Each structure stands twice: as C-alpha cells, then as structure tokens.
C-alpha cells in the first residue's frame, strides 16, 4: 500500500455509549463521498463511554472543510458528544520550554528536522541562559524568563504573550523544572510534560534519588498532559528500564535520560498525529 499524501481529516470523539454509533459516524463520511483510511474505537464500559478516531481522505469529499464541523455537529449534538476535527495539512506550532538539561531538547529538535515530528518549532523559552546556543544552532528564537516566587505571575503573563505572538498550539516541557500556576494552565491547557519516573511512583522532585533509596529494580519515564495537580495529568506514554543493586544514582539518571528522550518524543508524535483522546483524567491512545 502506498502512503497517503493527500490531505486527510481526523475526527476524535467521545460520547455516551449506545447502539449504532459506528454506523452513524461512518455513514456521515460515506454519504459525503469520503474514503475512510483509519478507524479505531474503544468502549469504556465502567464509564459508559464510546470513544473513536476516524481519519478519511479529503480528496473527493463533498463538503468543503469549513462546513464539515457544522454538518457533523448536527449528528454529534443529540448524542451529547465531545469531538475534535483536525486536518493533516494544518501544521501545529510548538514551543519547547527548558531549564538547564539539554537531552530532551536536542532529541525533539533532531526529530523535527528529520521529519519525524510534523510541526514547526519557532520558540524556546527558558528560565536559564544555558541552552541559548542550541536555539541559535537551530535558528530558533530563545527567550529567557527567570522565575522567582515574586516574579512568577508577571513572567507567566509574558510567557502567555509570547505564546500568542508566536501562534503556539502546543507547549512541551522538555525538562522545564518549574511548576506552572493553575491560572496559566487554565489559559493555555495544551501542555505536555516529561516526568522522570514511572508515575504514579515518585512524583515531584528528585525521583531518581528516591528510587535509589527505595531499592527499585525498574525505573521509568512518563509523558503526560499538565493539569493543576502536580504530575497527575492524563498519561500519554510510559516506558521502563531495569536497574540493579550495582547501579548508583548517577547510573539511574543516565539510564533515565535515555528513557525520557524516547517517551517524550513518542508522546509528542502521538499528540501531533491526533491519536490521543482525553476523558476525565485518562487517555485512549489510538496508536
């Protein structure tokens, strides 16, 4: 099969479960001349929810894209559905936030340049000057905004201004060692964070030290959406690696950094491909 190069539309939807939902949504696409190229669904019986991802080719589709949403809403509204519509040729814009560590930043920038991440990265924000040379190397604007308890509110206002100025769709916290305020998250909720443990184990600061002290045999990394509750947002991706009694904290950190790179890249890619559907504090990942 040849890869699809023409633009596609992707529908992500959740609604109370009932009979006939797959037929309703597929028929909307079929009746308008669409060709479905990917379809996946999941039923959460405990929550009584049906969740689905449908992707179809826009070539030959009878509705212009500006009318697809209003037309579909006539079907979705009586079903009490929450839904999103995305188009593959609309390229998201990412801001990467960092502190002093560069491993996740380098990884994301390399993958974006290699074409693995379908996004533009016009902006890097940091509370330190350390990684400015990397931004210059990749031709990306770098804004340093130091954070203290006294300046946090004012600096977050400047951060929000920058996100609007650069038309940012997604913020990726690539080892940005600061806690965002509830007010910031309420104004800009599209944020992915990488945490250096297999959540819910060892949330917060110094998880490698605490894992070493506990004598764990497996350490992990977790990429999740940011919410007002620290390190408790909906999980997108996780992975683990084995450690032993011979490993010191430095070994855990070294092994953990490898995981952090991969897990964060996977999560960002899944988000950009519109494969993650959040409901409550959980996710369905249509990978």
Beta strands, then each sheet from edge to edge (+ up, - down):
strand 1: 8-16
strand 2: 35-44
strand 3: 49-57
strand 4: 82-87
strand 5: 92-98
strand 6: 119-126
strand 7: 141-144
strand 8: 170-173
strand 9: 191-195
strand 10: 218-225
strand 11: 235-242
strand 12: 276-279
strand 13: 282-285
sheet 1: 2+ 3- 1+ 4-
sheet 2: 7+ 6+ 5+ 8+ 9+ 10- 11+
sheet 3: 12+ 13-
end
